[in-house]
Amino acid sequence: FRAPPTQRKPPYAAPAMATNATAKFAFKADPSYQQTMSLDPGTKLLEVESAGDGWMWGTNAETQQRGLFPESYVQVEVIEKPAAVPPPIPSSRKKDNAPSDPTSSVASMSIAEDEEDIAPLPTPSSSGPATRAPG
């Protein structure tokens, strides 16, 4: 039985693939190594990565506990992450009627010239929703 690594390796850039795992066997955490965590068969593990010397780091999907466990006790599943979709490339061609400055179209909009066309908003009532009187 080989002891787990004593130090966690430094953070790394997220890979293009996510690695999850499922525990195949029960593993009881060793109290002399606080970084180990217990596993039950079927335990789902997320963000699994090698810690070296036959050990892996992972996060229990149910409890969110992160710890070390033997690599041979789990079935590793590699999940390819979808590629990020790049933003659209702006067109260098302007349409015939398109303004060069997008705010200029707002400035040229006219507000209703005759205020009689605009219906006034009802005044909010402090007693709750408005009700119509019978009649």
Contact map, one row per residue, 1 for C-alpha under 8 A:
111000000000000000000000000000000000000000000000000000000000000000000000000000000000000000000000000000000000000000000000000000000000000
111100000000000000000000000000000000000000000000000010000000000000000000000000000000000000000000000000000000000000000000000000000000000
111110000000000000000000000000000000000000000000000000000000000000000000000000000000000000000000000000000000000000000000000000000000000
011111000000000000000000000000001001000000000000000010100000000000010000000000000000000000000000000000000000000000000000000000000000000
001111110000000000000000000000000000000000000000001110100000000000000000000000000000000000000000000000000000000000000000000000000000000
000111110000000000000000000000000000000000000000000000000000000000000000000000000000000000000000000000000000000000000000000000000000000
000011111000000000000000000000000000000000000000000000000000000000000000000000000000000000000000000000000000000000000000000000000000000
000011111100000000000000000000000000000000000000001000000000000000000000000000000000000000000000000000000000000000000000000000000000000
000000111110000000000000000000000000000000000000001000000000000000000000000000000000000000000000000000000000000000000000000000000000000
000000011111000000000000000000000000000000000000000000000000000000000000000000000000000000000000000000000000000000000000000000000000000
000000001111100000000000000000000000000000000000000000000000000000000000000000000000000000000000000000000000000000000000000000000000000
000000000111110000000000000000000000000000000000000000000000000000000000000000000000000000000000000000000000000000000000000000000000000
000000000011111000000000000000000000000000000000000000000000000000000000000000000000000000000000000000000000000000000000000000000000000
000000000001111100000000000000000000000000000000000000000000000000000000000000000000000000000000000000000000000000000000000000000000000
000000000000111111000000000000000000000000000000000000000000000000000000000000000000000000000000000000000000000000000000000000000000000
000000000000011111000000000000000000000000000000000000000000000000000000000000011010000000000000000000000000000000000000000000000000000
000000000000001111100000000000000000000000000000000000000000000000000000000001111000000000000000000000000000000000000000000000000000000
000000000000001111110000000000000000000000000010000000000000000000000000000001111000000000000000000000000000000000000000000000000000000
000000000000000011111000000000000000000000000111100000000000000000000000000111100000000000000000000000000000000000000000000000000000000
000000000000000001111100000000000000000000011111000000000000000000000000000111100000000000000000000000000000000000000000000000000000000
000000000000000000111110000000000000000000011101000000000000000000000000011110000000000000000000000000000000000000000000000000000000000
000000000000000000011111000000000000000011111000000000000000000000000000011110000000000000000000000000000000000000000000000000000000000
000000000000000000001111110000000000001111111000000000000000000000000000111000000000000000000000000000000000000000000000000000000000000
000000000000000000000111110000000000000111000000000000000000000000000000111000000000000000000000000000000000000000000000000000000000000
000000000000000000000011111000000000001111000000000000000000000000000000110000000000000000000000000000000000000000000000000000000000000
000000000000000000000011111100000000011110000000000000000000000000000000100000000000000000000000000000000000000000000000000000000000000
000000000000000000000000111110000000111100000000000000000000000000001000100000000000000000000000000000000000000000000000000000000000000
000000000000000000000000011111000000111000000000000000000000000000000000000000000000000000000000000000000000000000000000000000000000000
000000000000000000000000001111101001111000000000000000000000000000001000000000000000000000000000000000000000000000000000000000000000000
000000000000000000000000000111111101100000000000000000000000000000000000000000000000000000000000000000000000000000000000000000000000000
000000000000000000000000000011111101000000000000000000000000000000000000000000000000000000000000000000000000000000000000000000000000000
000000000000000000000000000001111100000000000000000000000000000000000000000000000000000000000000000000000000000000000000000000000000000
000100000000000000000000000011111111000000000000000000000000000000000000000000000000000000000000000000000000000000000000000000000000000
000000000000000000000000000001111111100000000000000000000000000000000000000000000000000000000000000000000000000000000000000000000000000
000000000000000000000000000000001111100000000000000000000000000000110000000000000000000000000000000000000000000000000000000000000000000
000100000000000000000000000011101111110000000000000000000000000000111000000000000000000000000000000000000000000000000000000000000000000
000000000000000000000000001111000111111000000000000000000000000011111000000000000000000000000000000000000000000000000000000000000000000
000000000000000000000000011110000001111100000000000000000000000000001000000000000000000000000000000000000000000000000000000000000000000
000000000000000000000010111110000000111110100000000000000000000000001000000000000000000000000000000000000000000000000000000000000000000
000000000000000000000011111000000000011111100000000000000000000000000000000000000000000000000000000000000000000000000000000000000000000
000000000000000000000111110000000000001111100000000000000000000000000000000000000000000000000000000000000000000000000000000000000000000
000000000000000000000111100000000000000111110000000000000000000000000000000000000000000000000000000000000000000000000000000000000000000
000000000000000000000110000000000000001111111000000000000001100000000000000000000000000000000000000000000000000000000000000000000000000
000000000000000000011110000000000000000001111100000000000001110000000000000000000000000000000000000000000000000000000000000000000000000
000000000000000000011110000000000000000000111111000000000111100000000000000000000000000000000000000000000000000000000000000000000000000
000000000000000000111000000000000000000000011111000000000111100000000000000000000000000000000000000000000000000000000000000000000000000
000000000000000001110000000000000000000000001111100000001110000000000000000000000000000000000000000000000000000000000000000000000000000
000000000000000000111000000000000000000000001111110000011110000000000000000000000000000000000000000000000000000000000000000000000000000
000000000000000000100000000000000000000000000011111000011100000000000000000000000000000000000000000000000000000000000000000000000000000
000000000000000000000000000000000000000000000001111101111000000000000010000000000000000000000000000000000000000000000000000000000000000
000010011000000000000000000000000000000000000000111111111000000000010000000000000000000000000000000000000000000000000000000000000000000
000010000000000000000000000000000000000000000000011111110000000000000000000000000000000000000000000000000000000000000000000000000000000
010110000000000000000000000000000000000000000000001111100000000000000000000000000000000000000000000000000000000000000000000000000000000
000000000000000000000000000000000000000000000000011111110000000000000111000000000000000000000000000000000000000000000000000000000000000
000110000000000000000000000000000000000000000000011111111000000000011110000000000000000000000000000000000000000000000000000000000000000
000000000000000000000000000000000000000000000001111101111100000000011110000000000000000000000000000000000000000000000000000000000000000
000000000000000000000000000000000000000000000011111000111110000001111000000000000000000000000000000000000000000000000000000000000000000
000000000000000000000000000000000000000000001111100000011111000001111000000000000000000000000000000000000000000000000000000000000000000
000000000000000000000000000000000000000000001111000000001111100111100000000000000000000000000000000000000000000000000000000000000000000
000000000000000000000000000000000000000000111100000000000111111111000000000000000000000000000000000000000000000000000000000000000000000
000000000000000000000000000000000000000000111100000000000011111110000000000000000000000000000000000000000000000000000000000000000000000
000000000000000000000000000000000000000000010000000000000001111100000000000000000000000000000000000000000000000000000000000000000000000
000000000000000000000000000000000000000000000000000000000001111110000000000000000000000000000000000000000000000000000000000000000000000
000000000000000000000000000000000000000000000000000000000011111111000000000000000000000000000000000000000000000000000000000000000000000
000000000000000000000000000000000000100000000000000000000011101111100000000000000000000000000000000000000000000000000000000000000000000
000000000000000000000000000000000000100000000000000000001111000111110000000000000000000000000000000000000000000000000000000000000000000
000000000000000000000000000000000011100000000000000000001110000011111000000000000000000000000000000000000000000000000000000000000000000
000100000000000000000000000000000011100000000000001000111100000001111100000000000000000000000000000000000000000000000000000000000000000
000000000000000000000000001010000001111000000000000000111100000000111110100000000000000000000000000000000000000000000000000000000000000
000000000000000000000000000000000000000000000000000001110000000000011111110000000000000000000000000000000000000000000000000000000000000
000000000000000000000000000000000000000000000000010001110000000000001111110000000000000000000000000000000000000000000000000000000000000
000000000000000000000000000000000000000000000000000001000000000000000111111000000000000000000000000000000000000000000000000000000000000
000000000000000000000011111000000000000000000000000000000000000000001111111000000000000000000000000000000000000000000000000000000000000
000000000000000000001111100000000000000000000000000000000000000000000111111100000000000000000000000000000000000000000000000000000000000
000000000000000000001111000000000000000000000000000000000000000000000001111110000000000000000000000000000000000000000000000000000000000
000000000000000000111100000000000000000000000000000000000000000000000000011111000000000000000000000000000000000000000000000000000000000
000000000000000000111100000000000000000000000000000000000000000000000000001111100000000000000000000000000000000000000000000000000000000
000000000000000011110000000000000000000000000000000000000000000000000000000111110000000000000000000000000000000000000000000000000000000
000000000000000011110000000000000000000000000000000000000000000000000000000011111000000000000000000000000000000000000000000000000000000
000000000000000111000000000000000000000000000000000000000000000000000000000001111100000000000000000000000000000000000000000000000000000
000000000000000111000000000000000000000000000000000000000000000000000000000000111110000000000000000000000000000000000000000000000000000
000000000000000000000000000000000000000000000000000000000000000000000000000000011111000000000000000000000000000000000000000000000000000
000000000000000100000000000000000000000000000000000000000000000000000000000000001111100000000000000000000000000000000000000000000000000
000000000000000000000000000000000000000000000000000000000000000000000000000000000111110000000000000000000000000000000000000000000000000
000000000000000000000000000000000000000000000000000000000000000000000000000000000011111000000000000000000000000000000000000000000000000
000000000000000000000000000000000000000000000000000000000000000000000000000000000001111100000000000000000000000000000000000000000000000
000000000000000000000000000000000000000000000000000000000000000000000000000000000000111110000000000000000000000000000000000000000000000
000000000000000000000000000000000000000000000000000000000000000000000000000000000000011111000000000000000000000000000000000000000000000
000000000000000000000000000000000000000000000000000000000000000000000000000000000000001111100000000000000000000000000000000000000000000
000000000000000000000000000000000000000000000000000000000000000000000000000000000000000111110000000000000000000000000000000000000000000
000000000000000000000000000000000000000000000000000000000000000000000000000000000000000011111100000000000000000000000000000000000000000
000000000000000000000000000000000000000000000000000000000000000000000000000000000000000001111100000000000000000000000000000000000000000
000000000000000000000000000000000000000000000000000000000000000000000000000000000000000000111110000000000000000000000000000000000000000
000000000000000000000000000000000000000000000000000000000000000000000000000000000000000000111111010100000000000000000000000000000000000
000000000000000000000000000000000000000000000000000000000000000000000000000000000000000000001111110000000000000000000000000000000000000
000000000000000000000000000000000000000000000000000000000000000000000000000000000000000000000111110000000000000000000000000000000000000
000000000000000000000000000000000000000000000000000000000000000000000000000000000000000000000011111000000000000000000000000000000000000
000000000000000000000000000000000000000000000000000000000000000000000000000000000000000000000111111100000000000000000000000000000000000
000000000000000000000000000000000000000000000000000000000000000000000000000000000000000000000000111111011000000000000000000000000000000
000000000000000000000000000000000000000000000000000000000000000000000000000000000000000000000100011111010000000000000000000000000000000
000000000000000000000000000000000000000000000000000000000000000000000000000000000000000000000000001111111000000000000000000000000000000
000000000000000000000000000000000000000000000000000000000000000000000000000000000000000000000000001111111100000000000000000000000000000
000000000000000000000000000000000000000000000000000000000000000000000000000000000000000000000000000011111110000000000000000000000000000
000000000000000000000000000000000000000000000000000000000000000000000000000000000000000000000000001111111111000000000000000000000000000
000000000000000000000000000000000000000000000000000000000000000000000000000000000000000000000000001011111111100000000000000000000000000
000000000000000000000000000000000000000000000000000000000000000000000000000000000000000000000000000001111111100000000000000000000000000
000000000000000000000000000000000000000000000000000000000000000000000000000000000000000000000000000000111111100000000000000000000000000
000000000000000000000000000000000000000000000000000000000000000000000000000000000000000000000000000000011111110000000000000000000000000
000000000000000000000000000000000000000000000000000000000000000000000000000000000000000000000000000000001111111000000000000000000000000
000000000000000000000000000000000000000000000000000000000000000000000000000000000000000000000000000000000001111110000000000000000000000
000000000000000000000000000000000000000000000000000000000000000000000000000000000000000000000000000000000000111110000000000000000000000
000000000000000000000000000000000000000000000000000000000000000000000000000000000000000000000000000000000000011111101100000000000000000
000000000000000000000000000000000000000000000000000000000000000000000000000000000000000000000000000000000000011111100000000000000000000
000000000000000000000000000000000000000000000000000000000000000000000000000000000000000000000000000000000000000111111100000000000000000
000000000000000000000000000000000000000000000000000000000000000000000000000000000000000000000000000000000000000111111100000000000000000
000000000000000000000000000000000000000000000000000000000000000000000000000000000000000000000000000000000000000001111110000000000000000
000000000000000000000000000000000000000000000000000000000000000000000000000000000000000000000000000000000000000101111110000000000000000
000000000000000000000000000000000000000000000000000000000000000000000000000000000000000000000000000000000000000101111111000000000000000
000000000000000000000000000000000000000000000000000000000000000000000000000000000000000000000000000000000000000000011111100000000000000
000000000000000000000000000000000000000000000000000000000000000000000000000000000000000000000000000000000000000000000111110000000000000
000000000000000000000000000000000000000000000000000000000000000000000000000000000000000000000000000000000000000000000011111000000000000
000000000000000000000000000000000000000000000000000000000000000000000000000000000000000000000000000000000000000000000001111100000000000
000000000000000000000000000000000000000000000000000000000000000000000000000000000000000000000000000000000000000000000000111110000000000
000000000000000000000000000000000000000000000000000000000000000000000000000000000000000000000000000000000000000000000000011111000000000
000000000000000000000000000000000000000000000000000000000000000000000000000000000000000000000000000000000000000000000000001111111100000
000000000000000000000000000000000000000000000000000000000000000000000000000000000000000000000000000000000000000000000000000111110000000
000000000000000000000000000000000000000000000000000000000000000000000000000000000000000000000000000000000000000000000000000011111000000
000000000000000000000000000000000000000000000000000000000000000000000000000000000000000000000000000000000000000000000000000011111100000
000000000000000000000000000000000000000000000000000000000000000000000000000000000000000000000000000000000000000000000000000010111110000
000000000000000000000000000000000000000000000000000000000000000000000000000000000000000000000000000000000000000000000000000010011111000
000000000000000000000000000000000000000000000000000000000000000000000000000000000000000000000000000000000000000000000000000000001111100
000000000000000000000000000000000000000000000000000000000000000000000000000000000000000000000000000000000000000000000000000000000111110
000000000000000000000000000000000000000000000000000000000000000000000000000000000000000000000000000000000000000000000000000000000011111
000000000000000000000000000000000000000000000000000000000000000000000000000000000000000000000000000000000000000000000000000000000001111
000000000000000000000000000000000000000000000000000000000000000000000000000000000000000000000000000000000000000000000000000000000000111
